[in-house]
Amino acid sequence: MTMNDNPFKTPAAHVADAGGHAGDFSPDGQRVPAGNGINWLGRGWDLFRQAPGVWIGIGLIYLIISLVLAFIPILGPLALSLLAPVFIGGIMLGCHALSNNEDLSIGHLFAGFSNHAGNLILVGVIYLVGVIAIMIVVGIGGAILGVGAFALGMSSMAIVSIVLLSLLTMLLLVPLAMAVWFAPALVVFHEVPPFEAMKGSFFACLKNFLPFLLYGIAVFILAIIASIPFGLGWLVLIPLLMASMYAGYRDMFTRS
């Protein structure tokens, strides 16, 4: 690195060939073998090994930004929901650079602000509206169950209510997470409109339930392992998950 190099400079990303040739892009995603869910983590590890120091730096900076925003009442969490797809979009560009034997830099974390930032923020807006809608539904359900428990004077019903509300929350949040998982990649690489990108992400995840199930189990195990040494393993696991997201996108949405 020369004296004039700036690791925080937003890189000039060339993404026109991100999915290979135009005919290689599968807008709705394609079904892949169940074992590919584990392969995404393996491919993510390969990308991490190419620039471990930069990856850890990206993960730390993103974590710090997230914590700072989380401590700002109301506006902070809202801003984080809106900006998260922008950061993820930039990280996807960084993964693409590594896949093409180019350098990864800290600046890739912010590359989404100069590549389809408006549509990436719209993904965040749709996600935020979805979260608010879920909170309203769960809140109404909690109020109904709470009134019922009070009227019947059943303390046991309160426990049942908590379990039911937890299941309802998960049932509603999982589809929303599926919709947003690959949306940033589809926006930055293929200029897919936000809603269409989220729809494509959702159906790709839906038709690949088994690969995602294995992926989720593996991530759960890795999260336990990463938490053992005072949580230091998360310095590696966070970048690994980011890189595995790109690997999953390439596996399901490109035919090359």
C-alpha positions in Angstrom: 0.0 0.0 0.0 1.4 3.4 -1.0 1.2 6.6 1.0 -1.7 7.8 -1.2 -3.8 4.7 -0.7 -6.9 5.2 1.5 -8.4 1.9 2.8 -11.6 3.8 3.6 -12.1 5.2 0.1 -15.3 3.9 -1.5 -14.0 1.6 -4.3 -15.0 2.1 -7.9 -17.1 -1.0 -8.4 -17.5 -2.7 -11.8 -20.6 -4.8 -11.4 -22.0 -5.2 -14.9 -20.7 -8.7 -15.1 -21.4 -9.7 -11.5 -23.6 -12.6 -12.5 -21.6 -13.6 -15.5 -23.3 -13.1 -18.9 -26.8 -11.6 -18.9 -28.3 -15.0 -19.7 -26.7 -16.5 -16.6 -29.0 -14.6 -14.2 -31.9 -16.5 -12.8 -34.3 -13.8 -11.4 -36.4 -16.2 -9.4 -33.5 -18.3 -8.1 -32.9 -21.9 -8.8 -33.2 -25.0 -6.7 -29.9 -26.4 -5.4 -28.9 -29.6 -3.6 -29.4 -29.6 0.2 -25.7 -30.0 0.8 -25.0 -26.6 -0.8 -26.1 -24.9 2.4 -22.8 -26.2 3.9 -20.9 -25.3 0.8 -21.9 -21.6 1.2 -20.0 -21.5 4.5 -17.0 -23.2 2.8 -17.0 -20.7 0.0 -17.4 -17.9 2.5 -14.4 -19.2 4.4 -12.4 -19.2 1.2 -13.3 -15.5 0.6 -12.4 -14.7 4.3 -9.0 -16.3 4.0 -8.1 -14.1 1.1 -8.1 -11.0 3.3 -8.7 -11.9 6.9 -7.5 -8.6 8.4 -9.7 -6.5 6.1 -12.7 -8.7 6.8 -12.2 -8.4 10.6 -11.9 -4.6 10.1 -15.1 -4.5 8.1 -16.9 -6.6 10.7 -15.7 -4.4 13.6 -16.6 -1.1 11.9 -20.1 -2.4 11.0 -20.6 -3.7 14.6 -19.5 -0.3 16.1 -21.9 1.5 13.7 -24.7 -0.8 14.7 -24.1 -0.4 18.4 -23.9 3.4 18.2 -27.1 3.6 16.3 -28.8 1.2 18.6 -28.1 3.5 21.6 -29.8 6.5 19.8 -33.5 6.4 21.0 -36.0 5.6 18.2 -34.1 7.3 15.4 -31.1 5.1 15.8 -32.8 1.7 15.2 -34.8 3.2 12.4 -31.7 4.4 10.7 -30.0 1.1 11.1 -32.9 -0.7 9.5 -32.8 1.7 6.6 -29.0 1.6 6.1 -28.4 -2.1 6.7 -29.2 -3.1 3.1 -26.8 -0.3 1.9 -23.9 -1.7 4.0 -24.7 -5.3 2.9 -24.8 -4.2 -0.7 -21.3 -2.8 -0.4 -20.1 -5.9 1.3 -21.5 -8.0 -1.6 -19.5 -5.8 -4.0 -16.4 -6.6 -1.9 -17.1 -10.3 -2.2 -17.5 -9.9 -5.9 -14.1 -8.1 -6.0 -12.4 -11.0 -4.2 -14.1 -13.5 -6.5 -12.5 -11.7 -9.4 -9.0 -11.6 -7.9 -9.3 -8.0 -6.9 -8.6 -6.4 -3.5 -11.1 -6.1 -0.7 -10.9 -2.8 1.2 -12.7 -1.2 4.2 -14.2 1.1 1.6 -16.4 -1.7 0.3 -18.4 -1.4 3.5 -19.6 2.0 2.2 -19.6 1.2 -1.5 -23.4 0.8 -1.5 -23.8 4.5 -0.9 -22.5 5.1 -4.4 -24.1 2.0 -6.0 -27.9 2.0 -6.1 -28.1 3.6 -2.7 -31.7 4.8 -3.3 -33.0 1.3 -4.1 -31.0 -0.3 -1.3 -32.6 2.2 1.2 -36.0 1.4 -0.3 -35.3 -2.3 0.6 -34.7 -1.0 4.1 -38.0 1.0 4.1 -40.0 -2.1 3.0 -38.3 -4.1 5.7 -39.0 -1.5 8.3 -42.7 -1.3 7.3 -42.8 -5.1 7.6 -41.3 -5.0 11.1 -43.7 -2.3 12.2 -46.7 -4.3 10.8 -45.5 -7.4 12.6 -45.2 -5.5 15.9 -48.7 -4.2 15.5 -50.1 -7.7 14.8 -48.2 -9.2 17.8 -49.3 -6.3 20.0 -52.9 -6.8 19.1 -52.6 -10.5 19.7 -50.9 -9.9 23.0 -53.7 -7.5 24.1 -56.4 -10.1 23.2 -54.6 -12.9 25.0 -53.8 -10.7 28.0 -57.5 -9.6 28.4 -58.5 -13.2 28.1 -56.1 -14.3 30.8 -57.2 -11.5 33.1 -60.8 -12.3 32.6 -60.4 -16.0 33.3 -58.0 -15.3 36.2 -55.6 -18.0 34.8 -51.9 -17.4 35.5 -51.1 -20.4 33.4 -52.7 -18.8 30.4 -50.1 -16.0 30.6 -47.4 -18.5 30.0 -49.3 -20.0 27.1 -49.8 -16.5 25.7 -46.0 -15.7 25.8 -45.3 -19.0 24.0 -48.0 -18.3 21.4 -46.8 -14.7 20.8 -43.2 -15.9 20.5 -44.2 -18.4 17.9 -46.3 -15.8 16.0 -43.4 -13.4 16.0 -41.1 -16.0 14.6 -43.7 -17.1 12.0 -43.9 -13.6 10.7 -40.3 -12.5 11.0 -38.8 -15.5 9.1 -40.6 -14.7 5.8 -39.4 -11.1 6.1 -35.9 -12.2 6.7 -36.1 -14.5 3.7 -37.3 -11.5 1.6 -34.4 -9.3 2.6 -31.6 -11.9 2.6 -30.6 -11.7 -1.1 -32.3 -8.4 -2.0 -29.2 -6.2 -1.7 -27.2 -8.5 -4.0 -30.0 -8.5 -6.6 -30.2 -4.7 -6.4 -26.5 -4.0 -6.8 -25.6 -6.7 -9.3 -28.7 -6.8 -11.5 -30.5 -3.5 -10.9 -33.6 -5.4 -9.8 -36.2 -3.0 -8.3 -36.5 -3.3 -4.5 -39.9 -5.0 -4.2 -39.0 -7.4 -7.0 -35.6 -8.1 -5.4 -37.3 -9.0 -2.1 -39.9 -11.2 -3.9 -37.1 -13.0 -5.7 -35.1 -13.5 -2.5 -38.2 -14.8 -0.7 -39.1 -17.4 -3.3 -35.4 -18.5 -3.8 -35.2 -19.1 0.0 -38.6 -20.9 0.0 -37.7 -23.3 -2.8 -34.3 -24.0 -1.1 -35.7 -24.8 2.4 -33.4 -27.8 3.0 -30.2 -26.1 2.1 -31.1 -23.2 4.4 -32.1 -25.6 7.1 -28.6 -27.2 7.0 -27.0 -23.7 6.7 -29.0 -22.5 9.8 -28.0 -25.6 11.9 -24.3 -25.1 10.9 -24.5 -21.4 11.7 -26.1 -22.2 15.1 -23.2 -24.5 16.0 -20.6 -22.0 14.8 -22.3 -19.3 16.9 -22.0 -21.4 20.0 -18.3 -22.1 19.3 -17.6 -18.5 18.4 -19.1 -17.4 21.8 -17.0 -19.6 23.9 -13.7 -17.6 23.9 -15.3 -14.4 25.3 -17.1 -14.0 22.1 -13.9 -13.3 20.1 -14.9 -15.9 17.6 -17.5 -13.5 16.3 -14.7 -11.4 14.8 -14.4 -14.2 12.3 -18.0 -15.5 12.2 -19.6 -12.1 11.2 -17.4 -11.8 8.1 -17.9 -15.5 7.3 -21.7 -15.0 7.4 -21.4 -12.0 5.1 -19.2 -13.9 2.6 -21.5 -17.0 2.8 -24.4 -14.7 1.9 -22.6 -13.9 -1.4 -21.9 -17.5 -2.0 -25.6 -18.4 -1.6 -26.5 -15.7 -4.0 -24.1 -16.9 -6.7 -25.3 -20.5 -6.2 -29.0 -19.7 -6.5 -29.2 -16.8 -8.9 -26.4 -17.4 -11.4 -26.1 -20.3 -13.8 -22.4 -19.8 -14.6 
